[in-house]
Amino acid sequence: MLKNDYKHKVQYYETDQMGVVHHSNYIRWFEEARVEFMEWCDMGYAKMEEEGIMSPVLEANAKYLKMVKFGESVLIRTTIEEYDGIRLTVSYEIVNEETKEVCCTGYTKHCFIGENGKLVSLKRANEAFHQMFLAELKK
């Protein structure tokens, strides 16, 4: 398991009557993995918000490739795909831990805003956050 792998065991409530994960849960898993990834980078959302910086989701996309079922575990691989100081794209790959099959791919797009709701440049607002994103860009 890599630094950017987040492990998730499928819970019963995440499935439909056939025991297959409902599509809406993949977007939730993206968020879980992204939050954990930020923590691994020592720059969690709580730390960003303490600095007055928020990062709302602008877009979310998922491509479903294989079914994931109740009781299975998946690894969610998180990668900083694009970053320009103001906007951020995070990609995800959900892999069945046992079979190693890719079950879902996707991305989320974000921006950075201040407490006033206006766009901010991380390079100007917080150099440490800016450098972390640059360092993690498509590793």
Secondary structure, DSSP 8 states (H G I E B T S, - for coil): --TTEEEEE--GGGB-TTSBB-THHHHHHHHHHHHHHHHHTT--HHHHHHTT-B--EEEEEEEE-S--BTT-EEEEEEEEEEE-SSEEEEEEEEEETTT--EEEEEEEEEE-B-TTS-B--HHHH-HHHHHHHHHHBT-
